[in-house]
Amino acid sequence: MSDIIVKQLAELIGAPVESLLRQLNDAGISVSGAEDSITDAQKLKLLEFIRTGQATTTEAAPKKAGGKISLKRRSSSEINVSGAQGKTNVSVEVRRKKNFSRSATETSNESETSSADIDDLNASANRTNDLAEQLSNERKAREDAIDKSKAERQATSERKAEEKIERDTAKETAETTAEAPQEEVTETAVEPEVTTETVAEESTPTATEETAPAETPVAEKTEEAPAEVAPVKKKLELPTDPRERREFLAKRARDEAAAKFKKRPSRPKPVPKPTPAKPAAAPAPAPSPTANANKGKKKPFQGRGGTPGGQLHVKEGLSGRRKKKGKRTRSVKIEQSTEHGFVAPTEPVVRSIEIPETIVVSELAQMLSVKGGDVIRAMMDMGVMATINQVVDQDTAILIVEEMGHEAKAATSEEEKSSTENLLEDTSQYETFSRAPVVTIMGHVDHGKTSLLDYIRESRVASGEAGGITQHIGAYQVATANGVISFLDTPGHAAFTQMRARGAKATDIVILVVAADDGVMPQTEEAIKHTREAGVPLIVAINKIDKESADPERVKSELAKFEVVAEEWGGEDVFANVSAKTGEGIDGLLESILLVAEVRELKARKDGPAKGTIIESSVVKGRGAVATVLVQEGTLKKGDVVLAGSEFGRVRAMTDDLGKPITEAGPSTPIEILGLSGTPSAGDDLVVLKNERKARELATKRHEKERETRFAAQQAAKLDAMFEKMQDGEKSTLNVLLKADVQGSLEAIKSSLNALSTDEVVVNIISSGVGGLSETDISLAQSSEAVIIGFNVRADASARRFAQESDTEIRYYSIIYELIDDVRDAMSGLLKPELREELVGIAEVKDVFTGSGFGNIAGCLVIEGKIKKDLPIRVLRKDVVIYEGYLESLRRHQDDVKEVAMGTECGIGVKNYDDVQPGDQIEVFTRTEIERKLESS
Ligand SMILES: Nc1nc2c(ncn2[C@@H]2O[C@H](COP(=O)(O)OP(=O)(O)OP(=O)(O)O)[C@@H](O)[C@H]2O)c(=O)[nH]1
């Protein structure tokens, strides 16, 4: 601003020159006339003079009595507010209004002042005001900047506080309302109006009059602001005074921040003890004198940037914070509410699970959702010791599950089932035709089953059998004048119960042979039971009617007691009186069979891949695994890939029941096949698959499962035995190692032996298998103190030697019931002296000569002991008994001799047996009466 002369200044401010000169003089600024220049400093001095009211009221005051001058100023600014929805610009307009009024006295004192002067003065004041405003512009700009930043902070904190409050629940409202009026804030937080007021005062140079109290400035916010506050006010009953309200909101924001801060888990003592004695103090404590006394002693938490001189001020004392602490007792409630929502079941949960063939204890526990220890405890209660990793078999697992109050069922191997089914060809398109009935002959020992079948077949199978008893399941097809019938010849002994049951599954009709002179016997009853269980029709053949003692009517009446009632007696069962010896009534029997079959309308498809059942299997030296199969559906062809139980293979060769090679076999045909990887079990299904690789995979899987099952069963048995011994010293176990010639015999003996177990003595078959006894078998039996039983098998040379050296007993049998009886007697302690076999000598067949009149002569070398002429002998082929009988002749060179010693060559003729081959062994034995040694271990 440059210097101007008084005249110019007067023009500028619109005041008379004289008046200005007078004012200048009054202000102590020496000017002589209108042309004198005035410096900036002088101008400021004049301004200061006018502002401080030193100027005479007479000059500046309006002449109008009670006159009032209003100075209005408005300034607007924008503040940047960051809130929950981001940054927003808020326009703030500050309106300042200053009223200058003259008192009546003053007005009267100035009564003589001319109106012109007043006007001049007014104009002068206005102009001066403008000038002052111009001069303070810079300062104001600076102050505005400060204001703006303060306003920003204030607005931010307000907004935050308001938002926080809005989030508060209605529950808190009551408490807050109770607190709010009691709280006071010593200083305002951000007060843009105050600052503005200062500016306004500075910009009021016309303070010649008495300054009236300024009207409360109004900070007009944007329209949203009051809208936001309004509902909060309503809810929380905020103080009506804007300042108090802001203070209150700011305090709440601080309290919230402090509360949050205290809730940090890292703080060790954030939560006050929720002592029940002070429950009321906790939620809403009023600021106490003590709290106020603490003022300044402890610096309260002020949040970020919060200083005593800043915008955020905390109410003196810590009562507010304590209040928050008190509130935080609710955090205890929160902790309680964070407890898991598990509610203990009030009733026991009964689970239904499917048990695979084997299962580990831990898996079982998992399936039942119980601890492994619980399962182990349950097993112990049942008398089974187990570990968490113990594999248990399906039966045991089912028992455990049921014992624990849950439900269990054996899981069908759906995966395997479906995979097998997928591999099978769809056979729905094939036509079905009537097929031959499959007949099973059952009956008590010696009632004439084999003889009957023999007669029907016109062969003499019984003559070559050891002990004269049928031991193997055979299958034959018989063509009659009225049709073909397939027969399954099951042995009569009870040991074959299991086989019979299996046989019945493949059977359409059962022929129950009952000797007319003997009547119903135990195995007759059993046969009836199995037949009924299988649900197959029964035809009773009352045999031996040629005998004088035959009494068919008595047999009928006896059978009636077992609900086998003849048609003529009003029942449904067919009866036929026959004689296997004379052949009487046999045609009628066959007719009855075909008649029953016709009624049953037996049908099967001839085309498509074959399905069948394994009747028997064994390993034959030079031929491998041989299996007797009953084809039930489709046609089995040479070269087909088959899966039978856990064995597989390609059908290398096929023979019919007469041993004739064939290339294919249709439904109801019993055949023998070669080519399987092993010996499947009797009763196993046989299916034809397209893919050999798949067949192998499935067979391997089944093998693994079998092994697991067997292992699990053995383990369980061992543990059982151990535990039983521990619990009951009196209970003993007879360990048995069993080897047999064929699978069927093996299964039958096993089941019979297992059935012998009583409460006092348990038969435990530690190992079983098909084939001769090896050294391994002997050592296994030794280690487990087991009795070694060979059924129609022998120990090989090394095994024999080993057994001798270790004084291990091997018991050989060729008749099942003798074996069973021996074991039973041993178990029941009936070890009475009895006939027992002892080996006398062994001769090995080197060559076979066909002699005239004497049948075949075997050129032999005695390799062990002596060969004695009159003793019983057995012919062994690969350690398996193939014939039992007597010697026809024993020759040394051309002479008949009574005995031949070891290392000597001799010629042996076997009575009624011409099939001796090089490599066979002929053993000579005696039956001597010795004391029984078979003892339970
Ligand atoms: N008189 C007479 N004897 C018979 C008749 N049927 C069988 N026998 C005799 O009874 C005995 C036993 O006959 P098997 O055919 O071996 O009896 P099985 O029921 O097959 O006997 P296992 O094979 O031991 O179950 C033999 O000595 C037969 O000769 C018959 O109709 N009349």
The ligand as a Gaussian input file, in Angstrom:
#p B3LYP/6-31G(d) Opt

LIG

0 1
 N      -27.990000    -155.253000       0.093000
 C      -27.730000    -154.024000      -0.306000
 N      -26.571000    -153.493000       0.001000
 C      -26.299000    -152.219000      -0.397000
 C      -27.196000    -151.497000      -1.143000
 N      -26.667000    -150.287000      -1.389000
 C      -25.479000    -150.294000      -0.828000
 N      -25.249000    -151.449000      -0.218000
 C      -24.061000    -151.727000       0.556000
 O      -23.906000    -150.846000       1.621000
 C      -22.557000    -150.520000       1.808000
 C      -22.330000    -149.050000       1.800000
 O      -22.599000    -148.567000       0.558000
 P      -22.045000    -147.208000      -0.014000
 O      -22.591000    -146.954000      -1.332000
 O      -20.588000    -147.182000       0.124000
 O      -22.672000    -146.244000       0.993000
 P      -22.430000    -144.680000       1.088000
 O      -23.662000    -144.074000       1.623000
 O      -21.976000    -144.188000      -0.203000
 O      -21.292000    -144.596000       2.138000
 P      -20.285000    -143.397000       2.400000
 O      -19.598000    -143.163000       1.106000
 O      -19.429000    -143.871000       3.469000
 O      -21.104000    -142.206000       2.812000
 C      -21.808000    -151.239000       0.735000
 O      -21.244000    -152.400000       1.254000
 C      -22.818000    -151.579000      -0.261000
 O      -22.537000    -152.782000      -0.940000
 C      -28.446000    -152.096000      -1.486000
 O      -29.328000    -151.568000      -2.129000
 N      -28.655000    -153.397000      -1.004000

